[in-house]
Each structure stands twice: as C-alpha cells, then as structure tokens.
Amino acid sequence: MPFFAYKARNERGEQVEGVLEASDTSGIASQLFNIGITPVDITATSEATVVGSESDWWTRFSEEKVKPIDVQLFSRQLYTLLKAGIPIMRGLAGLQESATNKSFARVLKDIRESLDAGRELSAAMRRHPKIFSNFYLNMIRVGEMTGRLEEVFLRLFAHLEFEREMSERVRTAMRYPSFVVMAMMGAIVVINIFVIPAFASVYAGFHAKLPLPTRILIASSTFTVNYWPLLLAATVGGVFAFRAWLATVDGLYKWDKVKLRFPIVGKIILKATLARFARSFALSSKSGVPIVQALTVVAQTVDNAYIASRIEQMRNGVERGENILRTATVAGVFTPVVLQMIAVGEETGELDDLMDEIAKMYEQEVDYQLKTLSSEIEPILIVVLGLLVLVLALGIFLPMWDLGKVAGNG
C-alpha cells in the first residue's frame, strides 16, 4: 500500500506530523480519527519516514545514529516487560521516555503510532528496515503467529549478543595487522616522495651507471612524484569501482566466494558464517518456524552471498522432499562432524539442539583462531617488511658500495 505524509492536531491542539500506510487518503484520515488526531493535510509520499521541517532535518542529521546495541537492549527490556505482564503499548511508552538515544526514541514513537493505527508489531517495525533486519522482523512475525513473542525477544537478544561478540572479536584480531599494513604503506609513500629523490640527486652527480635495483627505485619514485594526482585519482576510482561491483548481485557473490579462499582468514570467515547459520537456524526452529521458511529466513542472516546461495539450495532440496542431511552434504560447505550431528539431529528429532551445539563448536574454533590470528600473520608481515627493507637497502646503498670499491682500487 502507498504511504501518505500527514499534518494533524492532537487533543491539546499541538501539531503532529508523520507517515502512515493506507490504500487512500480516506484510510489515513480514519486511522488518525481513531487515535484522537484531527488531520489537517494529507499528501502522498514515496518515503516511509516522518516528514519534518528543516530544523528537524538538521536535528536528525546531527543526532546519534541507532546502533545495534540499542536494538539488543530494546529486545531484552521488552522481553522483561512482556514477561511481567505489562501491555506492549505501555511498555513501548516507557522505553521511549527512558531511551538515551533520541533517534531510537523517535523510532519507538513511530512504532507506537503504528500500533495505535491497528498495525501488527512486525508491520510497524518493518517501516524501519535500516534498524530492524529481515531476520529480526521475520522472528517477530513468528512470535506474533505463535503467541510466543516474549520468548522470541529473549532469543533475539541472545542472537544479537552473539553477533556483537563475533564482530568485536574480529575487529580486535585485525587491529594489529591493519596498523602494521597502514604503517608500511605510509612508509613506502614517504620514502618514494622524500627519501629516494634526495639520494637520486646525489647519484646524478656521479655520472655513472647505477645498479638495477637503484634504477628501479628512482624510476618508481619519479613516477610517484610526477604523477601522484593520477595515482590518487586511480586509487579513489578503483575503490568506487570496487564498491559499485560489490553492489551488483554477481559481484557480491563472487567476492564472498573468493573471501572464503583467502589464506588464514578464509577459514575464519567460513566458520564464523556457519556459526551464524547454525545459531539462526536453531533460533528459528525453536520458535516454531517450519524448516523451509527457516532456511529462507536464515539465508538472509549469514552475511555471505555464496553461503546464502548454498542455504537456498538446501531449502530447494527440502521443498522437493529431500532430508536436511542430503541437502547439507550437496551444499559442500559443512565439515564431516557437522554432517554427522545433522544426521543424528534428524533421526532423534532434536535438530535445533544439535544446531546449537554446532554453533558453539564453530564459535569456539573461531575464538581460538582469532586469538592466534596475530601470531599467524606476524611471520608474513615480518617477511614482507624484511623484503621491503632489503630492496630499499640494495637500491640506496649499492651505488655507495660500488663507489667505495672504485675509490679503494684507485
């Protein structure tokens, strides 16, 4: 249904603005009258966002963005409120008033207004796709259908906590290697622009044939100094071209497949992705989602287009009547131990519990490999740094060595 932006007056005569969804303007007016608001102006819009003044726009631009931790805490708090028997409207009102993030408070306000207008919670949240993921929305929908909404919120909290911990571990593990690589790149730029030209001017006075490494370094430095705007433009253009390529379905699929083959980090990415798959599948299964629908939902959460295509392949096999073990084997991304646990889970009817065990197993392996990642990358960085120093030393000091030998013979 289309969206309509409205301006209206509440019971106190204050002006309120927002966006609602209905088949026509009459539907919008009916929704507003039902919640005690008198419409003043209703216009069609293509954006499912609240329309505001220029000052409102600047306030929203400068305000703190909604972070994943905000959604995580919201899930835990709403679970506690629902478990205590507090009506959801009253709970949302309390969370809105106590929210420290003003942007998220505005989201909660919009959700309350949508619920007042007769929408379901999942439909109200779907108006904010940048904040609530497809997986989150689908799980809320399942909770509404099964009457286990509070349980779903608790499981979503645990799921988001897992996602946050995994992201934090990856950032921590990559901090040192990233710093070393950036320092090396900076050193190369400084040497090319400032150091080598100084030596080149000295060597030019020798009027002698320079060694090959020296000539290569001087040529590289000269090219960098003379054409640095072109190099900068090519780098920026390459970054934008790469991002544009990733924005395509085929580009993202190929890149996600290549990432899994990277030395050292490829195995970590694969295991972290499969841990996310197993955790999400277990959560969906325990919440009462049918297997086919669960695989469809989980494919949207793994954050890897290649693995997602394999999960969709599994879903297609299950739709044709094949068992999960066969489809998982054909997918070709699971280890023999995992396939064995899937077989036992299908046979005993405890697939969701064993999926949890698979997730824990992969999480432990990822945690161990992340802790040892720096020690595995350090030798590679040392070798690269040693080769860089060797090339620079040969290029800069070989001419001095040759001149020293000539002077000694003289």
C-alpha positions as CSV (number, residue, x, y, z in Angstrom):
1,M,0.0,0.0,0.0
2,P,1.2,3.6,-0.6
3,F,2.5,5.9,2.1
4,F,0.9,9.3,3.0
5,A,2.5,12.1,4.9
6,Y,0.1,13.9,7.2
7,K,0.0,17.0,9.3
8,A,-2.6,17.0,12.1
9,R,-3.6,18.4,15.5
10,N,-3.8,16.3,18.7
11,E,-6.3,16.7,21.5
12,R,-4.1,19.5,23.0
13,G,-4.1,21.4,19.7
14,E,-0.4,20.6,19.1
15,Q,0.7,20.0,15.5
16,V,2.0,16.4,14.8
17,E,3.5,15.0,11.7
18,G,4.2,11.6,10.4
19,V,3.8,9.0,7.7
20,L,1.1,6.2,7.6
21,E,0.3,3.5,5.1
22,A,-3.2,3.0,3.6
23,S,-5.0,2.5,0.4
24,D,-6.0,6.1,0.1
25,T,-6.3,9.4,2.0
26,S,-9.7,8.4,3.5
27,G,-8.0,5.4,5.1
28,I,-5.3,7.7,6.6
29,A,-8.0,10.1,7.9
30,S,-9.8,7.2,9.5
31,Q,-6.7,6.0,11.2
32,L,-6.0,9.5,12.6
33,F,-9.5,10.0,13.9
34,N,-9.4,6.6,15.6
35,I,-6.4,7.7,17.7
36,G,-7.9,11.1,18.5
37,I,-5.9,13.2,16.0
38,T,-7.6,15.6,13.6
39,P,-5.9,15.6,10.1
40,V,-5.0,19.0,8.6
41,D,-3.2,17.9,5.5
42,I,-2.6,14.5,3.8
43,T,-0.3,14.1,0.8
44,A,1.1,11.0,-0.9
45,T,4.8,10.3,-0.4
46,S,7.2,7.5,-1.6
47,E,9.2,7.6,1.7
48,A,8.2,5.6,4.8
49,T,9.7,8.3,7.0
50,V,8.4,11.1,9.0
51,V,8.4,14.5,7.2
52,G,9.7,17.4,9.2
53,S,10.9,20.9,9.0
54,E,14.4,22.0,8.1
55,S,15.3,22.2,11.8
56,D,14.0,18.7,12.3
57,W,16.2,17.5,9.4
58,W,19.3,19.1,10.9
59,T,18.5,17.6,14.3
60,R,18.2,14.1,12.9
61,F,21.3,14.5,10.9
62,S,23.3,15.6,13.9
63,E,21.8,13.2,16.4
64,E,23.4,9.9,17.3
65,K,22.6,7.1,14.9
66,V,20.7,4.0,16.1
67,K,23.3,1.3,16.9
68,P,22.9,-2.5,17.1
69,I,23.4,-2.3,20.9
70,D,20.2,-0.1,21.1
71,V,18.2,-2.8,19.3
72,Q,19.8,-5.5,21.5
73,L,18.9,-3.8,24.8
74,F,15.4,-3.0,23.5
75,S,14.9,-6.7,22.9
76,R,15.9,-7.6,26.4
77,Q,13.9,-4.8,28.0
78,L,10.8,-5.6,26.1
79,Y,11.1,-9.3,27.0
80,T,11.2,-8.3,30.7
81,L,8.2,-6.0,30.4
82,L,6.1,-8.6,28.5
83,K,7.1,-11.3,30.9
84,A,5.9,-9.1,33.8
85,G,2.5,-8.8,32.1
86,I,2.8,-5.1,31.1
87,P,0.9,-4.3,27.9
88,I,3.1,-3.7,24.9
89,M,1.8,-0.1,24.4
90,R,2.6,0.8,27.9
91,G,6.0,-0.9,27.7
92,L,6.9,0.9,24.5
93,A,5.9,4.2,26.1
94,G,8.2,3.6,29.0
95,L,11.1,2.6,26.8
96,Q,10.5,5.7,24.6
97,E,10.7,8.0,27.6
98,S,13.8,6.4,29.1
99,A,15.7,6.0,25.8
100,T,19.0,7.8,25.8
101,N,19.3,7.7,22.0
102,K,16.9,10.3,20.7
103,S,16.8,8.7,17.2
104,F,15.7,5.4,18.7
105,A,13.2,7.2,20.8
106,R,11.7,8.6,17.6
107,V,11.5,5.1,16.2
108,L,9.7,3.8,19.2
109,K,7.3,6.7,19.0
110,D,6.5,5.8,15.3
111,I,6.0,2.1,16.3
112,R,3.5,3.2,19.0
113,E,1.6,5.3,16.5
114,S,1.5,2.4,14.0
115,L,0.2,0.1,16.7
116,D,-2.4,2.7,17.6
117,A,-3.4,2.7,13.9
118,G,-4.1,-1.0,14.1
119,R,-0.9,-2.4,12.6
120,E,0.8,-5.5,14.0
121,L,4.2,-5.1,15.7
122,S,6.1,-6.7,12.9
123,A,4.5,-4.4,10.3
124,A,5.2,-1.3,12.5
125,M,8.9,-2.3,12.7
126,R,9.1,-3.1,9.0
127,R,8.8,0.7,8.4
128,H,12.4,1.0,9.7
129,P,14.4,-1.5,7.6
130,K,17.7,0.2,8.4
131,I,17.2,-0.6,12.1
132,F,15.5,-3.9,12.2
133,S,16.9,-6.6,9.9
134,N,14.8,-9.0,7.8
135,F,15.7,-11.8,10.2
136,Y,14.6,-9.7,13.2
137,L,11.3,-8.8,11.5
138,N,10.6,-12.4,10.5
139,M,11.2,-13.7,14.0
140,I,8.8,-11.0,15.4
141,R,6.3,-12.2,12.9
142,V,6.7,-15.8,14.0
143,G,6.3,-14.7,17.6
144,E,3.0,-13.0,16.8
145,M,1.7,-16.0,15.0
146,T,2.7,-18.5,17.7
147,G,1.9,-16.3,20.7
148,R,5.4,-16.6,22.0
149,L,6.5,-13.0,21.4
150,E,8.3,-12.6,24.7
151,E,10.3,-15.8,24.2
152,V,11.3,-14.6,20.7
153,F,12.5,-11.3,22.1
154,L,14.8,-13.1,24.6
155,R,16.2,-15.3,21.9
156,L,16.7,-12.3,19.6
157,F,18.7,-10.7,22.5
158,A,21.0,-13.7,22.7
159,H,21.4,-13.8,19.0
160,L,22.3,-10.1,18.8
161,E,24.7,-10.6,21.7
162,F,26.4,-13.4,19.7
163,E,26.6,-11.2,16.6
164,R,28.1,-8.3,18.6
165,E,30.7,-10.5,20.3
166,M,31.8,-12.0,16.9
167,S,32.2,-8.6,15.3
168,E,34.2,-7.3,18.3
169,R,36.5,-10.3,18.2
170,V,37.2,-9.8,14.5
171,R,37.9,-6.1,15.0
172,T,40.2,-6.9,17.9
173,A,42.1,-9.5,15.9
174,M,42.5,-7.3,12.8
175,R,43.6,-4.2,14.7
176,Y,47.3,-5.0,14.9
177,P,47.7,-6.4,11.3
178,S,45.8,-3.4,9.9
179,F,48.0,-0.9,11.8
180,V,51.2,-2.6,10.6
181,V,50.0,-2.6,7.0
182,M,48.9,1.1,7.1
183,A,52.3,2.0,8.7
184,M,54.1,0.1,5.9
185,M,52.1,1.8,3.2
186,G,52.8,5.2,4.8
187,A,56.5,4.4,5.0
188,I,56.5,3.5,1.3
189,V,54.9,6.8,0.3
190,V,57.3,8.9,2.4
191,I,60.3,7.1,1.1
192,N,59.2,7.5,-2.5
193,I,58.4,11.1,-2.2
194,F,61.1,12.4,0.1
195,V,64.0,10.0,0.7
196,I,64.7,8.5,-2.7
197,P,64.7,11.8,-4.6
198,A,67.3,13.1,-2.2
199,F,69.6,10.2,-2.9
200,A,68.8,10.4,-6.7
201,S,70.1,14.0,-6.8
202,V,73.3,12.8,-5.2
203,Y,73.7,9.9,-7.5
204,A,73.1,12.1,-10.5
205,G,76.4,13.8,-9.8
206,F,78.4,10.5,-10.2
207,H,77.7,10.3,-13.9
208,A,78.0,6.6,-13.6
209,K,75.7,3.7,-14.5
210,L,73.6,2.8,-11.4
211,P,72.7,-0.7,-10.3
212,L,69.4,-2.1,-11.5
213,P,67.7,-2.0,-8.0
214,T,68.6,1.7,-7.7
215,R,67.3,2.5,-11.2
216,I,64.0,0.7,-10.4
217,L,63.6,2.7,-7.1
218,I,64.4,6.0,-8.8
219,A,62.0,5.3,-11.6
220,S,59.3,4.4,-9.2
221,S,60.0,7.5,-7.1
222,T,60.0,9.8,-10.1
223,F,56.7,8.3,-11.4
224,T,55.1,8.8,-7.9
225,V,56.3,12.4,-7.6
226,N,55.3,13.4,-11.1
227,Y,52.0,11.5,-11.3
228,W,50.8,11.4,-7.7
229,P,47.5,13.1,-8.7
230,L,46.9,10.4,-11.3
231,L,47.7,7.7,-8.8
232,L,45.4,9.2,-6.2
233,A,42.6,9.5,-8.7
234,A,43.2,5.9,-9.8
235,T,43.1,4.7,-6.2
236,V,39.9,6.6,-5.4
237,G,38.3,5.4,-8.7
238,G,39.4,1.9,-8.0
239,V,37.7,2.0,-4.6
240,F,34.5,3.4,-6.0
241,A,34.5,0.9,-8.9
242,F,35.1,-2.0,-6.5
243,R,32.2,-0.8,-4.3
244,A,30.0,-0.5,-7.4
245,W,30.9,-4.0,-8.4
246,L,30.0,-5.3,-4.9
247,A,26.6,-3.6,-5.2
248,T,25.8,-6.0,-8.1
249,V,24.4,-9.5,-7.3
250,D,27.1,-11.2,-9.3
251,G,29.9,-9.1,-7.9
252,L,28.9,-9.7,-4.3
253,Y,28.5,-13.4,-4.9
254,K,32.0,-13.8,-6.5
255,W,33.7,-11.6,-3.8
256,D,32.1,-13.6,-1.0
257,K,33.2,-16.8,-2.6
258,V,36.7,-15.5,-3.0
259,K,36.9,-14.4,0.6
260,L,36.5,-17.9,1.8
261,R,39.7,-18.9,-0.1
262,F,41.9,-16.2,1.5
263,P,44.9,-17.7,3.3
264,I,44.4,-17.9,7.1
265,V,41.4,-15.6,7.3
266,G,39.3,-17.6,4.8
267,K,38.8,-20.4,7.2
268,I,37.8,-18.0,10.0
269,I,35.2,-16.3,7.8
270,L,33.7,-19.6,6.8
271,K,33.4,-20.9,10.3
272,A,32.1,-17.6,11.6
273,T,29.4,-17.6,8.8
274,L,28.4,-21.2,9.5
275,A,28.2,-20.5,13.3
276,R,25.8,-17.6,12.4
277,F,23.8,-20.0,10.2
278,A,23.6,-22.7,12.9
279,R,22.6,-20.2,15.6
280,S,20.0,-18.6,13.4
281,F,18.6,-21.9,12.3
282,A,18.3,-23.2,15.9
283,L,16.6,-20.0,17.0
284,S,14.1,-20.2,14.1
285,S,13.4,-23.9,14.7
286,K,12.9,-23.5,18.5
287,S,10.5,-20.6,17.8
288,G,8.3,-22.9,15.7
289,V,9.3,-21.8,12.2
290,P,8.8,-24.6,9.5
291,I,12.2,-25.8,8.1
292,V,11.6,-24.4,4.6
293,Q,10.7,-21.0,6.0
294,A,13.5,-21.2,8.5
295,L,16.1,-21.8,5.8
296,T,14.7,-18.9,3.8
297,V,15.0,-16.6,6.8
298,V,18.4,-17.8,7.8
299,A,19.8,-17.3,4.3
300,Q,19.2,-13.6,4.8
301,T,21.3,-13.5,8.0
302,V,24.6,-15.2,7.1
303,D,26.0,-12.0,5.5
304,N,27.7,-14.0,2.7
305,A,26.1,-14.3,-0.7
306,Y,27.9,-17.5,-1.6
307,I,26.9,-19.3,1.6
308,A,23.4,-17.9,1.3
309,S,23.1,-19.4,-2.1
310,R,24.1,-22.8,-0.7
311,I,21.4,-22.4,2.1
312,E,18.8,-21.6,-0.6
313,Q,20.0,-24.7,-2.4
314,M,19.3,-26.7,0.8
315,R,15.8,-25.1,1.0
316,N,15.0,-26.1,-2.6
317,G,16.1,-29.7,-1.8
318,V,13.9,-29.8,1.3
319,E,11.0,-28.5,-0.7
320,R,11.5,-31.4,-3.2
321,G,11.2,-33.8,-0.3
322,E,14.9,-34.5,0.4
323,N,16.2,-34.7,4.0
324,I,18.4,-32.0,5.5
325,L,21.4,-34.3,5.7
326,R,21.4,-34.9,1.9
327,T,20.9,-31.2,1.1
328,A,23.7,-30.2,3.5
329,T,26.0,-32.8,2.0
330,V,25.3,-31.5,-1.5
331,A,25.9,-27.9,-0.3
332,G,29.5,-28.7,0.2
333,V,30.3,-26.2,3.0
334,F,29.9,-28.4,6.1
335,T,32.6,-30.5,7.8
336,P,32.0,-34.2,8.3
337,V,31.5,-33.7,12.1
338,V,28.7,-31.2,11.4
339,L,27.1,-33.5,8.9
340,Q,27.2,-36.3,11.4
341,M,25.4,-34.1,14.0
342,I,22.8,-33.1,11.5
343,A,22.2,-36.8,10.8
344,V,21.7,-37.5,14.5
345,G,19.5,-34.5,14.9
346,E,17.2,-35.5,12.1
347,E,17.0,-39.1,13.4
348,T,16.2,-38.1,17.0
349,G,14.1,-35.0,16.3
350,E,16.5,-32.8,18.2
351,L,17.9,-30.9,15.3
352,D,17.5,-27.5,16.9
353,D,19.5,-28.5,20.0
354,L,22.3,-30.0,17.9
355,M,22.4,-26.9,15.7
356,D,23.1,-25.0,18.9
357,E,25.9,-27.4,19.6
358,I,27.2,-26.8,16.1
359,A,27.1,-23.1,16.6
360,K,29.0,-23.4,19.9
361,M,31.6,-25.7,18.3
362,Y,32.2,-23.2,15.5
363,E,32.3,-20.3,17.9
364,Q,35.0,-22.0,20.0
365,E,37.0,-22.7,16.9
366,V,36.6,-19.1,15.6
367,D,37.5,-17.7,19.0
368,Y,40.7,-19.8,19.2
369,Q,41.7,-18.9,15.6
370,L,41.1,-15.2,16.2
371,K,43.3,-15.3,19.3
372,T,46.1,-16.9,17.3
373,L,45.5,-14.8,14.2
374,S,48.1,-12.2,15.1
375,S,50.7,-14.8,15.7
376,E,49.9,-16.4,12.3
377,I,50.0,-13.1,10.4
378,E,53.2,-11.8,12.1
379,P,55.6,-14.0,10.2
380,I,54.1,-12.9,6.9
381,L,54.3,-9.3,7.9
382,I,57.9,-9.7,9.0
383,V,58.9,-11.4,5.7
384,V,57.2,-8.6,3.7
385,L,58.8,-5.9,5.8
386,G,62.2,-7.6,5.5
387,L,61.9,-7.8,1.7
388,L,60.9,-4.1,1.6
389,V,63.9,-3.1,3.7
390,L,66.2,-5.4,1.6
391,V,65.0,-3.7,-1.6
392,L,65.5,-0.3,-0.2
393,A,68.9,-1.1,1.2
394,L,70.1,-2.6,-2.0
395,G,68.8,0.3,-4.1
396,I,70.2,3.0,-1.9
397,F,73.5,1.6,-0.7
398,L,74.7,-0.4,-3.7
399,P,75.9,2.7,-5.6
400,M,77.8,3.8,-2.4
401,W,79.3,0.3,-2.2
402,D,80.4,0.4,-5.9
403,L,81.9,3.9,-5.4
404,G,83.8,2.7,-2.3
405,K,85.3,-0.2,-4.3
406,V,86.4,2.1,-7.1
407,A,88.0,4.5,-4.6
408,G,89.8,1.6,-2.9
409,N,91.2,0.4,-6.2
410,G,92.3,3.9,-7.1
